[in-house]
Amino acid sequence: MLIGEFTNKVGEKNRIALPKKFREILGEDVIVTRGYEDCVIVVNQKQWEKLLKVFSDQPFTKSPVRDTRRFLIGGASEASLDKQGRFVLPKNLKDFAGILREVTFIGLVDWVEIWSKEKWEKRMDMIKPNAAKIAEKLQEINEK
């Protein structure tokens, strides 16, 4: 299970090392793509195929389907980890997420988010005071 929060530096040539705990679960070949709220999402091949299946069952005639495909699939890139668990973060994704020197990895069970350390800290500042309200809203949704 992909859980936890880790911080690391961006190396030469935009290389980023995934935490060992995440590498062991994700494997050597991963997909990186745009995420929501200005982060990058990392998934393994199996999760990526599950995601693609969801899209393949939706008609391309619907605008939200096309836009979601453009956002997630159009921005995706395959990456292979080296022996130290590093991969090159494509420039388009680095720029999209505003990643400069340090990143924060967030394990979210099925996927990993990579955030600019600064953006993650700001996001947490927004989430912290609202965490209880967010949980209550999720409970309401589940009860419907």
NORCORJO-V448429 format. One record per residue. N is the residue number from 1. SS is DSSP state (A for helix, B for strand, O for the rest). NEAR is the number of other C-alpha atoms within 12 Angstrom. Layout:
BEGIN
n: [N;N]
ss: [SS;SS]
near: [NEAR;NEAR]
END
This chain:
BEGIN
n: [1;2;3;4;5;6;7;8;9;10;11;12;13;14;15;16;17;18;19;20;21;22;23;24;25;26;27;28;29;30;31;32;33;34;35;36;37;38;39;40;41;42;43;44;45;46;47;48;49;50;51;52;53;54;55;56;57;58;59;60;61;62;63;64;65;66;67;68;69;70;71;72;73;74;75;76;77;78;79;80;81;82;83;84;85;86;87;88;89;90;91;92;93;94;95;96;97;98;99;100;101;102;103;104;105;106;107;108;109;110;111;112;113;114;115;116;117;118;119;120;121;122;123;124;125;126;127;128;129;130;131;132;133;134;135;136;137;138;139;140;141;142;143;144]
ss: [O;B;B;B;B;B;B;B;B;O;O;A;A;A;B;B;B;O;O;A;A;A;A;A;A;A;O;O;B;B;B;B;B;B;O;O;O;O;O;B;B;B;B;B;A;A;A;A;A;A;A;A;A;A;A;A;O;O;O;O;O;O;A;A;A;A;A;A;A;A;A;A;O;O;O;O;B;B;B;B;O;O;O;O;O;B;B;B;O;O;A;A;A;A;A;A;A;O;O;O;O;B;B;B;B;B;B;B;B;O;O;B;B;B;B;B;A;A;A;A;A;A;A;A;A;A;A;A;O;O;A;A;A;A;A;A;A;A;A;A;A;A;A;O]
near: [16;26;18;19;25;26;25;25;24;27;19;14;15;23;28;36;33;45;31;21;21;34;30;18;27;32;26;26;27;35;39;41;38;36;29;18;19;26;33;40;39;46;40;31;24;19;24;27;16;16;22;20;13;16;23;15;13;17;13;16;11;13;12;14;20;18;16;24;25;18;21;28;25;19;27;28;28;24;28;28;29;18;14;16;25;29;30;27;40;25;22;21;33;32;19;26;34;25;33;28;22;27;35;35;38;33;28;18;18;23;33;37;37;47;43;34;29;22;25;30;20;15;21;19;13;13;15;15;12;14;15;12;13;15;15;13;14;13;12;11;10;9;8;7]
END
